[in-house]
Structure formats: structure tokens, C-alpha cells
Amino acid sequence: MRPARQGFYDKHISDNLILRHVKRLPSFVQELSKIVDNAIVAASDTLPPVDDFITAKQRQRDIANLRRTRKE
């Protein structure tokens, strides 16, 4: 199979850095999820308290209120 014509950005990347093959990793999502979970647990003492965050529902309500007050 003949490689695709070189795109604009490919011209500026060294040949040894161009992606030539893609390998499927079935467990990638689970492994990435585990890494993120571990990082959150490790950083939990330094994160701000959850009480300071608003929920998505509260955010939608606030945005609706802002739009309503702008129309008035």
C-alpha cells in the first residue's frame, strides 16, 4: 500500500517522528482510568473541598437566570 500524500504538517516533522502504525490496546481505557483514579487519590489532600464546587444542574440554573436578567 502506498503512503498517503504528505500533508502540510508532515513536511515539518522529522521522518523518525511520523506515526506509521497504530496498535490497538484493548485495556487502554481501564489502565488510563486507574492511573487517573490513583492520581486523584494521591492528590486528594491538596484538592479544594467539594463544597466549593457547583453541580451541573446549579450551573444550568445560574446560566438560565443570567440569560433571563439580560433580556429584562
Biopython code that builds the backbone (N, CA, C, O; Angstrom):
import numpy as np
from Bio.PDB.StructureBuilder import StructureBuilder

atoms = [
    (1, "MET", "N", (0.845, -1.180, 0.000)),
    (1, "MET", "CA", (0.000, 0.000, 0.000)),
    (1, "MET", "C", (0.891, 1.244, 0.000)),
    (1, "MET", "O", (1.854, 1.333, 0.761)),
    (2, "ARG", "N", (0.563, 2.170, -0.838)),
    (2, "ARG", "CA", (1.341, 3.404, -0.970)),
    (2, "ARG", "C", (0.935, 4.406, 0.112)),
    (2, "ARG", "O", (-0.259, 4.614, 0.329)),
    (3, "PRO", "N", (1.905, 5.036, 0.800)),
    (3, "PRO", "CA", (1.554, 6.021, 1.838)),
    (3, "PRO", "C", (0.808, 7.207, 1.245)),
    (3, "PRO", "O", (0.996, 7.551, 0.078)),
    (4, "ALA", "N", (-0.033, 7.822, 2.051)),
    (4, "ALA", "CA", (-0.787, 8.999, 1.619)),
    (4, "ALA", "C", (0.169, 10.153, 1.314)),
    (4, "ALA", "O", (1.290, 10.205, 1.819)),
    (5, "ARG", "N", (-0.301, 11.062, 0.486)),
    (5, "ARG", "CA", (0.500, 12.238, 0.143)),
    (5, "ARG", "C", (0.804, 13.037, 1.406)),
    (5, "ARG", "O", (-0.043, 13.191, 2.286)),
    (6, "GLN", "N", (2.008, 13.531, 1.469)),
    (6, "GLN", "CA", (2.468, 14.256, 2.651)),
    (6, "GLN", "C", (1.656, 15.532, 2.869)),
    (6, "GLN", "O", (1.519, 16.351, 1.960)),
    (7, "GLY", "N", (1.117, 15.696, 4.084)),
    (7, "GLY", "CA", (0.347, 16.882, 4.422)),
    (7, "GLY", "C", (1.255, 18.027, 4.839)),
    (7, "GLY", "O", (2.473, 17.871, 4.935)),
    (8, "PHE", "N", (0.651, 19.167, 5.082)),
    (8, "PHE", "CA", (1.422, 20.362, 5.442)),
    (8, "PHE", "C", (2.287, 20.128, 6.674)),
    (8, "PHE", "O", (3.478, 20.439, 6.669)),
    (9, "TYR", "N", (1.681, 19.575, 7.744)),
    (9, "TYR", "CA", (2.418, 19.422, 8.994)),
    (9, "TYR", "C", (3.462, 18.312, 8.909)),
    (9, "TYR", "O", (4.481, 18.371, 9.598)),
    (10, "ASP", "N", (3.223, 17.307, 8.077)),
    (10, "ASP", "CA", (4.202, 16.234, 7.915)),
    (10, "ASP", "C", (5.515, 16.753, 7.333)),
    (10, "ASP", "O", (6.574, 16.177, 7.584)),
    (11, "LYS", "N", (5.456, 17.808, 6.578)),
    (11, "LYS", "CA", (6.661, 18.366, 5.966)),
    (11, "LYS", "C", (7.590, 18.975, 7.011)),
    (11, "LYS", "O", (8.788, 19.133, 6.776)),
    (12, "HIS", "N", (7.021, 19.318, 8.171)),
    (12, "HIS", "CA", (7.796, 19.991, 9.210)),
    (12, "HIS", "C", (8.192, 19.058, 10.352)),
    (12, "HIS", "O", (8.756, 19.500, 11.353)),
    (13, "ILE", "N", (7.899, 17.781, 10.200)),
    (13, "ILE", "CA", (8.211, 16.806, 11.247)),
    (13, "ILE", "C", (9.269, 15.855, 10.719)),
    (13, "ILE", "O", (9.195, 15.388, 9.583)),
    (14, "SER", "N", (10.237, 15.581, 11.546)),
    (14, "SER", "CA", (11.298, 14.654, 11.163)),
    (14, "SER", "C", (10.692, 13.287, 10.817)),
    (14, "SER", "O", (9.715, 12.871, 11.440)),
    (15, "ASP", "N", (11.254, 12.601, 9.849)),
    (15, "ASP", "CA", (10.734, 11.294, 9.423)),
    (15, "ASP", "C", (10.639, 10.288, 10.564)),
    (15, "ASP", "O", (9.735, 9.452, 10.580)),
    (16, "ASN", "N", (11.566, 10.364, 11.520)),
    (16, "ASN", "CA", (11.547, 9.375, 12.601)),
    (16, "ASN", "C", (10.449, 9.672, 13.631)),
    (16, "ASN", "O", (10.240, 8.876, 14.546)),
    (17, "LEU", "N", (9.744, 10.805, 13.499)),
    (17, "LEU", "CA", (8.670, 11.154, 14.432)),
    (17, "LEU", "C", (7.272, 10.947, 13.836)),
    (17, "LEU", "O", (6.276, 11.129, 14.537)),
    (18, "ILE", "N", (7.184, 10.575, 12.581)),
    (18, "ILE", "CA", (5.894, 10.392, 11.915)),
    (18, "ILE", "C", (5.288, 9.050, 12.322)),
    (18, "ILE", "O", (5.961, 8.019, 12.290)),
    (19, "LEU", "N", (4.019, 9.073, 12.704)),
    (19, "LEU", "CA", (3.303, 7.861, 13.088)),
    (19, "LEU", "C", (3.074, 7.000, 11.851)),
    (19, "LEU", "O", (2.458, 7.445, 10.883)),
    (20, "ARG", "N", (3.568, 5.782, 11.888)),
    (20, "ARG", "CA", (3.443, 4.894, 10.736)),
    (20, "ARG", "C", (2.489, 3.735, 10.988)),
    (20, "ARG", "O", (1.931, 3.186, 10.038)),
    (21, "HIS", "N", (2.291, 3.354, 12.236)),
    (21, "HIS", "CA", (1.411, 2.231, 12.571)),
    (21, "HIS", "C", (0.606, 2.588, 13.811)),
    (21, "HIS", "O", (1.076, 3.309, 14.691)),
    (22, "VAL", "N", (-0.610, 2.071, 13.862)),
    (22, "VAL", "CA", (-1.459, 2.254, 15.038)),
    (22, "VAL", "C", (-1.733, 0.875, 15.607)),
    (22, "VAL", "O", (-2.155, -0.032, 14.888)),
    (23, "LYS", "N", (-1.493, 0.723, 16.892)),
    (23, "LYS", "CA", (-1.705, -0.566, 17.540)),
    (23, "LYS", "C", (-2.894, -0.449, 18.486)),
    (23, "LYS", "O", (-2.973, 0.496, 19.270)),
    (24, "ARG", "N", (-3.806, -1.391, 18.418)),
    (24, "ARG", "CA", (-4.989, -1.392, 19.266)),
    (24, "ARG", "C", (-4.594, -1.883, 20.660)),
    (24, "ARG", "O", (-3.919, -2.904, 20.796)),
    (25, "LEU", "N", (-5.017, -1.154, 21.685)),
    (25, "LEU", "CA", (-4.742, -1.525, 23.071)),
    (25, "LEU", "C", (-6.078, -1.691, 23.800)),
    (25, "LEU", "O", (-6.624, -0.710, 24.304)),
    (26, "PRO", "N", (-6.606, -2.899, 23.863)),
    (26, "PRO", "CA", (-7.938, -3.120, 24.443)),
    (26, "PRO", "C", (-8.066, -2.660, 25.890)),
    (26, "PRO", "O", (-9.152, -2.255, 26.304)),
    (27, "SER", "N", (-7.006, -2.712, 26.658)),
    (27, "SER", "CA", (-7.095, -2.363, 28.072)),
    (27, "SER", "C", (-6.718, -0.901, 28.337)),
    (27, "SER", "O", (-6.606, -0.496, 29.494)),
    (28, "PHE", "N", (-6.521, -0.113, 27.286)),
    (28, "PHE", "CA", (-6.055, 1.264, 27.437)),
    (28, "PHE", "C", (-6.973, 2.104, 28.323)),
    (28, "PHE", "O", (-6.501, 2.803, 29.220)),
    (29, "VAL", "N", (-8.278, 2.039, 28.076)),
    (29, "VAL", "CA", (-9.219, 2.864, 28.834)),
    (29, "VAL", "C", (-9.185, 2.487, 30.316)),
    (29, "VAL", "O", (-9.167, 3.367, 31.177)),
    (30, "GLN", "N", (-9.175, 1.209, 30.615)),
    (30, "GLN", "CA", (-9.144, 0.778, 32.009)),
    (30, "GLN", "C", (-7.840, 1.192, 32.688)),
    (30, "GLN", "O", (-7.856, 1.642, 33.833)),
    (31, "GLU", "N", (-6.724, 1.046, 32.000)),
    (31, "GLU", "CA", (-5.440, 1.428, 32.578)),
    (31, "GLU", "C", (-5.361, 2.943, 32.803)),
    (31, "GLU", "O", (-4.883, 3.400, 33.841)),
    (32, "LEU", "N", (-5.826, 3.703, 31.834)),
    (32, "LEU", "CA", (-5.826, 5.159, 31.966)),
    (32, "LEU", "C", (-6.732, 5.590, 33.112)),
    (32, "LEU", "O", (-6.385, 6.486, 33.882)),
    (33, "SER", "N", (-7.886, 4.956, 33.223)),
    (33, "SER", "CA", (-8.822, 5.253, 34.302)),
    (33, "SER", "C", (-8.193, 4.973, 35.666)),
    (33, "SER", "O", (-8.358, 5.752, 36.605)),
    (34, "LYS", "N", (-7.481, 3.868, 35.765)),
    (34, "LYS", "CA", (-6.821, 3.506, 37.022)),
    (34, "LYS", "C", (-5.742, 4.525, 37.388)),
    (34, "LYS", "O", (-5.602, 4.893, 38.554)),
    (35, "ILE", "N", (-4.985, 4.977, 36.396)),
    (35, "ILE", "CA", (-3.931, 5.976, 36.629)),
    (35, "ILE", "C", (-4.545, 7.279, 37.123)),
    (35, "ILE", "O", (-4.038, 7.886, 38.066)),
    (36, "VAL", "N", (-5.635, 7.711, 36.490)),
    (36, "VAL", "CA", (-6.297, 8.952, 36.897)),
    (36, "VAL", "C", (-6.858, 8.817, 38.304)),
    (36, "VAL", "O", (-6.695, 9.716, 39.129)),
    (37, "ASP", "N", (-7.521, 7.695, 38.582)),
    (37, "ASP", "CA", (-8.056, 7.465, 39.928)),
    (37, "ASP", "C", (-6.957, 7.523, 40.978)),
    (37, "ASP", "O", (-7.126, 8.151, 42.022)),
    (38, "ASN", "N", (-5.835, 6.873, 40.707)),
    (38, "ASN", "CA", (-4.713, 6.875, 41.657)),
    (38, "ASN", "C", (-4.151, 8.285, 41.857)),
    (38, "ASN", "O", (-3.785, 8.664, 42.970)),
    (39, "ALA", "N", (-4.087, 9.055, 40.767)),
    (39, "ALA", "CA", (-3.583, 10.431, 40.870)),
    (39, "ALA", "C", (-4.532, 11.286, 41.702)),
    (39, "ALA", "O", (-4.084, 12.115, 42.495)),
    (40, "ILE", "N", (-5.826, 11.094, 41.529)),
    (40, "ILE", "CA", (-6.808, 11.862, 42.309)),
    (40, "ILE", "C", (-6.719, 11.501, 43.784)),
    (40, "ILE", "O", (-6.757, 12.381, 44.644)),
    (41, "VAL", "N", (-6.602, 10.221, 44.078)),
    (41, "VAL", "CA", (-6.477, 9.791, 45.472)),
    (41, "VAL", "C", (-5.194, 10.359, 46.074)),
    (41, "VAL", "O", (-5.200, 10.839, 47.208)),
    (42, "ALA", "N", (-4.096, 10.309, 45.323)),
    (42, "ALA", "CA", (-2.821, 10.815, 45.826)),
    (42, "ALA", "C", (-2.873, 12.326, 46.071)),
    (42, "ALA", "O", (-2.215, 12.831, 46.980)),
    (43, "ALA", "N", (-3.653, 13.042, 45.264)),
    (43, "ALA", "CA", (-3.720, 14.498, 45.385)),
    (43, "ALA", "C", (-4.894, 14.970, 46.229)),
    (43, "ALA", "O", (-5.087, 16.174, 46.398)),
    (44, "SER", "N", (-5.672, 14.052, 46.754)),
    (44, "SER", "CA", (-6.921, 14.423, 47.433)),
    (44, "SER", "C", (-6.711, 15.378, 48.602)),
    (44, "SER", "O", (-7.587, 16.195, 48.885)),
    (45, "ASP", "N", (-5.593, 15.298, 49.273)),
    (45, "ASP", "CA", (-5.331, 16.201, 50.398)),
    (45, "ASP", "C", (-5.057, 17.629, 49.934)),
    (45, "ASP", "O", (-5.213, 18.575, 50.707)),
    (46, "THR", "N", (-4.653, 17.787, 48.683)),
    (46, "THR", "CA", (-4.311, 19.118, 48.187)),
    (46, "THR", "C", (-5.424, 19.736, 47.345)),
    (46, "THR", "O", (-5.332, 20.907, 46.976)),
    (47, "LEU", "N", (-6.474, 18.973, 47.034)),
    (47, "LEU", "CA", (-7.577, 19.487, 46.227)),
    (47, "LEU", "C", (-8.511, 20.339, 47.080)),
    (47, "LEU", "O", (-8.639, 20.101, 48.281)),
    (48, "PRO", "N", (-9.165, 21.329, 46.473)),
    (48, "PRO", "CA", (-10.116, 22.147, 47.245)),
    (48, "PRO", "C", (-11.319, 21.304, 47.670)),
    (48, "PRO", "O", (-11.621, 20.293, 47.036)),
    (49, "PRO", "N", (-11.998, 21.709, 48.727)),
    (49, "PRO", "CA", (-13.150, 20.922, 49.175)),
    (49, "PRO", "C", (-14.258, 20.925, 48.119)),
    (49, "PRO", "O", (-14.449, 21.905, 47.399)),
    (50, "VAL", "N", (-14.970, 19.824, 48.046)),
    (50, "VAL", "CA", (-16.026, 19.656, 47.059)),
    (50, "VAL", "C", (-17.158, 20.657, 47.304)),
    (50, "VAL", "O", (-17.877, 21.012, 46.370)),
    (51, "ASP", "N", (-17.322, 21.108, 48.529)),
    (51, "ASP", "CA", (-18.395, 22.050, 48.852)),
    (51, "ASP", "C", (-18.291, 23.342, 48.054)),
    (51, "ASP", "O", (-19.293, 24.031, 47.865)),
    (52, "ASP", "N", (-17.096, 23.681, 47.583)),
    (52, "ASP", "CA", (-16.898, 24.928, 46.853)),
    (52, "ASP", "C", (-17.295, 24.832, 45.382)),
    (52, "ASP", "O", (-17.307, 25.845, 44.683)),
    (53, "PHE", "N", (-17.619, 23.632, 44.903)),
    (53, "PHE", "CA", (-17.973, 23.446, 43.507)),
    (53, "PHE", "C", (-19.485, 23.385, 43.344)),
    (53, "PHE", "O", (-20.199, 22.906, 44.225)),
    (54, "ILE", "N", (-19.963, 23.879, 42.202)),
    (54, "ILE", "CA", (-21.395, 23.783, 41.944)),
    (54, "ILE", "C", (-21.655, 22.591, 41.026)),
    (54, "ILE", "O", (-20.771, 22.159, 40.286)),
    (55, "THR", "N", (-22.863, 22.071, 41.082)),
    (55, "THR", "CA", (-23.225, 20.941, 40.234)),
    (55, "THR", "C", (-23.589, 21.444, 38.837)),
    (55, "THR", "O", (-23.780, 22.642, 38.624)),
    (56, "ALA", "N", (-23.679, 20.520, 37.905)),
    (56, "ALA", "CA", (-24.066, 20.881, 36.540)),
    (56, "ALA", "C", (-25.470, 21.481, 36.542)),
    (56, "ALA", "O", (-25.749, 22.422, 35.799)),
    (57, "LYS", "N", (-26.350, 20.937, 37.375)),
    (57, "LYS", "CA", (-27.718, 21.454, 37.451)),
    (57, "LYS", "C", (-27.722, 22.891, 37.977)),
    (57, "LYS", "O", (-28.460, 23.732, 37.463)),
    (58, "GLN", "N", (-26.912, 23.180, 38.989)),
    (58, "GLN", "CA", (-26.812, 24.539, 39.520)),
    (58, "GLN", "C", (-26.246, 25.499, 38.467)),
    (58, "GLN", "O", (-26.700, 26.637, 38.345)),
    (59, "ARG", "N", (-25.253, 25.026, 37.712)),
    (59, "ARG", "CA", (-24.649, 25.844, 36.666)),
    (59, "ARG", "C", (-25.684, 26.187, 35.594)),
    (59, "ARG", "O", (-25.755, 27.333, 35.150)),
    (60, "GLN", "N", (-26.486, 25.207, 35.177)),
    (60, "GLN", "CA", (-27.524, 25.451, 34.176)),
    (60, "GLN", "C", (-28.551, 26.456, 34.693)),
    (60, "GLN", "O", (-28.994, 27.335, 33.955)),
    (61, "ARG", "N", (-28.924, 26.320, 35.960)),
    (61, "ARG", "CA", (-29.879, 27.248, 36.558)),
    (61, "ARG", "C", (-29.308, 28.665, 36.574)),
    (61, "ARG", "O", (-30.008, 29.623, 36.243)),
    (62, "ASP", "N", (-28.040, 28.797, 36.957)),
    (62, "ASP", "CA", (-27.392, 30.109, 37.005)),
    (62, "ASP", "C", (-27.316, 30.749, 35.618)),
    (62, "ASP", "O", (-27.558, 31.947, 35.465)),
    (63, "ILE", "N", (-26.981, 29.948, 34.619)),
    (63, "ILE", "CA", (-26.899, 30.466, 33.247)),
    (63, "ILE", "C", (-28.269, 30.905, 32.766)),
    (63, "ILE", "O", (-28.400, 31.952, 32.133)),
    (64, "ALA", "N", (-29.296, 30.106, 33.063)),
    (64, "ALA", "CA", (-30.664, 30.483, 32.682)),
    (64, "ALA", "C", (-31.073, 31.791, 33.354)),
    (64, "ALA", "O", (-31.708, 32.642, 32.732)),
    (65, "ASN", "N", (-30.708, 31.948, 34.619)),
    (65, "ASN", "CA", (-31.015, 33.195, 35.335)),
    (65, "ASN", "C", (-30.291, 34.393, 34.718)),
    (65, "ASN", "O", (-30.860, 35.478, 34.596)),
    (66, "LEU", "N", (-29.038, 34.185, 34.332)),
    (66, "LEU", "CA", (-28.286, 35.265, 33.689)),
    (66, "LEU", "C", (-28.939, 35.678, 32.375)),
    (66, "LEU", "O", (-29.078, 36.866, 32.085)),
    (67, "ARG", "N", (-29.336, 34.686, 31.584)),
    (67, "ARG", "CA", (-29.978, 34.999, 30.301)),
    (67, "ARG", "C", (-31.294, 35.725, 30.517)),
    (67, "ARG", "O", (-31.630, 36.657, 29.786)),
    (68, "ARG", "N", (-32.035, 35.292, 31.528)),
    (68, "ARG", "CA", (-33.326, 35.906, 31.826)),
    (68, "ARG", "C", (-33.139, 37.365, 32.268)),
    (68, "ARG", "O", (-33.900, 38.239, 31.851)),
    (69, "THR", "N", (-32.140, 37.628, 33.101)),
    (69, "THR", "CA", (-31.915, 39.000, 33.584)),
    (69, "THR", "C", (-31.385, 39.906, 32.466)),
    (69, "THR", "O", (-31.634, 41.111, 32.488)),
    (70, "ARG", "N", (-30.666, 39.353, 31.499)),
    (70, "ARG", "CA", (-30.161, 40.166, 30.375)),
    (70, "ARG", "C", (-31.289, 40.596, 29.463)),
    (70, "ARG", "O", (-31.222, 41.666, 28.857)),
    (71, "LYS", "N", (-32.337, 39.770, 29.353)),
    (71, "LYS", "CA", (-33.463, 40.100, 28.469)),
    (71, "LYS", "C", (-34.355, 41.172, 29.094)),
    (71, "LYS", "O", (-35.057, 41.890, 28.383)),
    (72, "GLU", "N", (-34.327, 41.276, 30.396)),
    (72, "GLU", "CA", (-35.215, 42.235, 31.074)),
    (72, "GLU", "C", (-34.756, 43.649, 30.958)),
    (72, "GLU", "O", (-35.407, 44.554, 31.479)),
]
sb = StructureBuilder()
sb.init_structure("model")
sb.init_model(0)
sb.init_chain("A")
sb.init_seg("    ")
for serial, (resi, resn, name, xyz) in enumerate(atoms, 1):
    if name == "N":
        sb.init_residue(resn, " ", resi, " ")
    sb.init_atom(name, np.array(xyz, "f"), 0.0, 1.0, " ", f" {name:<3s}", serial, name[0])
structure = sb.get_structure()
